Amino acid sequence: MKVSNIWRLLREILIICRYGKVKAKKIAEEIEISVRQVYRDMECLKLAKVPISSDRNGYFFTDNFFMPRISLDLPEALTLVIFINSIKAQKGTPYYNFLNSACEKIINLLPGNLKKMISESAIDGMVDFGLEAKVDYKEIGDVFSAVYSAKLERKSISVTYFSMERKKIQQRIIDPYALIFRFGVWYLIGHCHLRDEIRTFRIDRIKSAKVIENRFEIPSTFSIDKFLEGSWGIIKGEKKEKVKLKFSPELAMFISEVKWHPSQKLEFLGDGSLLASYEVAGLDEIKRWILGFGKEVEVLEPEELRKEIEKETEEIRKIYSPMMH
């Protein structure tokens, strides 16, 4: 039986534990499957000797069936449930299924009144951890699961990948080292056999993926922190460069309140403006960040970046200039 099917059955068991008695339609809605699939799953569980029965009000457990309990105090349990509840936008990723299963187990530990509160979604919106995905991973759930499985099993994965740089699809074999979530998008970091180097891939640009029987070991020298060291976000350039910016007085306080990069150094000037310097590996990502502040920031150095910003702003000016007749 596939891992995804096992997790679905486990979630159904946990949902029945939580409600005591629940209709097939409610189970289907929570797991996002058909009611017909719930009926098939219930028959499968009965064949496995799980003591499930049903009446007009839904499914329930007979005998003294229970799930093993874990030791959590009330604040720990509620905090975990609230955190897991914020993963709703991660549908399609393996983490969503695993965390939902864990959430059901935690809920089953809680007193009846708290179970009711959580079941009625009274905790929605209490806390937002900013984990919303900007990509609909439900459409590529099989791809994500294959990547995740390959990473866990230390097996290579054969993928068809759309390269944004080359604007074409390529076949690659990758040893998956790490998965990382940045700016609402999931990335895979691993050794690319085609380029014979460690590279970064967006998971949503993987069109197909297949785990192959080629085992690998992650080098002891590999560290995700070292790999990303110096990058502004996720893409690392070949060399580090010092970027010096001048922010307007209107934006100075806002910029100073946040540590945008580990190398950040700030200096307020007499007129209220702010000098900010960063040492980054690669200019593409910081350039996009700078453009987002418009006229409130000036690039002082390097000259290369200043010229790129000038070129970008000129292109923007052309777009918004009145058409010549």
N, C-alpha and C positions, 0 to 999 in steps of 0.2 A: 504494500500500500504506500502511495506517495506521502511524503512528509506533510504536504499541504492538506491532504485528506485527514491525516491523523490529528493535525491541529484543529481542523474544523470540527471533528467529532468531540475533541476535548473541550472546545469552546461550548458546544451544545450541552455537554454534561454540566459544565460550570454554570451556564445560564439557568438550567433547570434547578441546580443547587441554590442559586441566588433567589429565584422567585418561589421555589417550593412547588408551584404548579404553573405551567406556562403553555400557551397555545402555539401551534406550529407556525402560525403567521408572525407572531412576535419573535420567535427564534430566527425565522427567515429574514425579518427586517433588520435585526441586530447584526447578523453575519453577512447580509446582502447576498443571499442565495434564494432559490425558488422554494416555495412551500413543498413542492413535489420532492425536492432534494432532501428536505427535512424528514419527510415521511420515509424515504429510502434509508436515511441515516439512522432513524429510530429503529428500523427493522434490523439494520446491521449491528447496532448496539445490543439489541435483544439476543441476536445470534451469538454475540460475544459474552452472553450471560450477565450483562449489565441489567439490574432489576428495574426496568422502566415499564410503567403502565400508563394508561390514558383513559380519560373519560371526556365528556362534552366540554369540560373546562380546561382541558389541556393535558400535557404530559407531566408525570411526576415519578418519583422513585418510591418503590415499595421497600420493605424491610428497613434496615438501618444503614442504607448506603450513605457514605460520606467521602469527601475528598480529604487527604491528609492536611493537617493544619500547620501553618508556620507561625513563628513567634514574632509578632510585631505589636508595639503599643499603638494606641489610637492616633496620636499625631503622625507617627511614621506611616501608618496605613493610609490616612487621609491625604498626606502629602504625596505619596506614591500614586494614589488614584487620581489626584488632580494633575500630576505630571503626565501620567499616561493618557488622561483625557485630552491633553493638549496635543497628542500625537495624531489626532483625527485626520489632519491634512497630509499624513504620511501614508495614506492608503496606497497599496500596490507594492510597498516595500516589505521585505521579510520582517522588519522590526515591528511593523504595525500589527501583524498577526501574533507575534510572540508576546508583545507588550499587552495586547488585548487579552490574551490567555492568562498572563500574569495578573492583569487587573481583575479578572473574574475570580481568581483565587483569593486575592486580597479582599475583595468585596464580601466573599463568603465568610471572612473572619469577623465582620463588623456586626454590631448589635442591629436588631430589626429596624429601629427608627432610622439609623444611618443608611442601611441597605435601601430603605424606601426613598430617602432623600437622593441617593446616588442614582437609583433606578429611574427616578423622575427627572433626572438631569439638572437637579438643583445646584450642582457644582459647576455647570457650564459658565465659562466667563469669569470664574473666581480669580484665576491666575493665567496669564498668557506667557509661555516660555519662548515665544518667537520661533517656533519650530515648523511654521507653515511652509510646505513645499511649493515652489513656484512652477513645478512641472507635474503633470498628471501621471503619476507612476502606475496607476491602475492599468493603463494601456500597455505597459511593458513589464507587467508583474513577473512574467516567466523569465524575462531577461535578467531582471534584478535578482530573482531567486537563484538563477544559475550562477551569477557572479558571486553571490553571497555563499552559496554552497562550495564553489571552487575555492574561495578564500578560506573557509573553515577546514576544508579537506586538504589544503595545500596542493591543489591540482591546477594545471594550466587550463586556460579557457580559450576556445577558438571563437572569434567574433567577426562580424562584419560591422565596420565602424565608419561613420560619416566624418571625414576630416574637414572641419571648418576652414582650416588653413588652405587645403588643396581643393576644396569644394568637390570632393568625390568620395565614393565608398571604397574602402579597402578591406581586404581580409588580413586579420592579424591574430597572432597567438600571444597571450598576455599571462604572466604570472601575477595574480592579484595579491598585492602586499597589504593594502589598506583601503578603507572606504572613509570618505570625509564629506561632511555636510557644510557647505559654505553658501551664503547669500541665497538660501532657499533651493539649492541645487545639490544633488549627490554626485560626487566624483570618485573615480577609481584610480588609485595610484599603484602602478606595478611595472614589472620589467617587460618591455615590449621586445619580442623576438625579432620583429621586422627591423627596428632601429637599433637593437642591442643596447638599450639604455632604459633607465627608469623614467616613465612619462606619466602624464596626467590625462585621464579620459573622462568626459562627461557620460554618465550612464545612460541618459536619455538619447545620446547619439549612437548607442549600440543598437543596431537593427536586429541582430540575432546573436545568440550566444549558446555555446555547447561546451560542457565540461569534458575534457579529454584525459586519457589515462597517462598523464605525464606529470609526475610529482616534482615538486621543487622545494627548496628551503630558502627562507628569507635570510639574506646575509646578515650576520651579527652586526655589521657596520651600519645597517640601514636604520634610520630614525626618521619618523615623519616630521618631527620638529626641525631636524637638520635639513631635511629635503626641502621644506617650505621656508626655511630661514631666509629672511630678507625680502620675500615676496610680499606684495601689497595685499594680496588675497590668496589666490590659489595658483596662479601662473607665475613661474619663476624664470627670470631672464638669465642670460649667461654671465653677466657681470653686475656688480653693485655700483650704484651711482648716487651721489648726493643731490637731493632735490631741495631747493630752497624756495619758499613761497612767502608772499606778503598778503595777509588778509586784512580787509577793511575793518575799521573800528566797529561797524555794525555787526560783523561776523566774528570778531576776535574772541569775545567771551564764549560763544558757542563752541568754537574750535578748541579753546583751551580747556573746556570741561570734559573732553573725551581724549583718551589715549588711542589715537588712530593707528599707531604702529609702535612696536617696541623701541625703535630708534629715535622716536620723536623728541625734539628739543625746541623749546618755545622761548620767545623773548618779546615782551611788550615794549612798544615804542612810545615816545612822548605824546604823539597825536592819538593814541588809543589803538593804533593798528598793531598787528601781530606778525612777527617773523617766525616761521615754522620750518624746521629742517628735518629731513628724513633720509635714511640711507636704505635704498631699495634695490632689489634685484629684478630688473625689468620695469619698463616705463608705461606699458600699455594700460594696466589696471589703474595706476595712480593718475594717468592722464584722463581717463573717463571720470574718475572721482573729482578731479579739479574742474573739469568742464561743467559738472553739476552745480558749481557755485557761481558760474557766470562771471559778471563784472566785479564780484566781491573779492576776487583773488587774482594776484599777478605772479607768474612764474619768473623768478629771478635767475635761477640756474637749475639744471644745465642748459646751455644754449640750444642743444638739440631738442629738448622738451619745449622750450619757449617757442621755437620755430614751428613745432608740430601743433601747438595750441593756436598760434597765429594762423596757420593753414586751416585748422578746423573752424575757427571763428569766421574766417573769410568765406568758407563754404556755407556756413550757416547764414551769413549776411546775404549771400546770393539767393538762397532759398526764400528769404523774407523780403528782399528788395522788390519794389514795384516793377512789374514787367514793362520792358521798353517797347514802345509801339513805333 
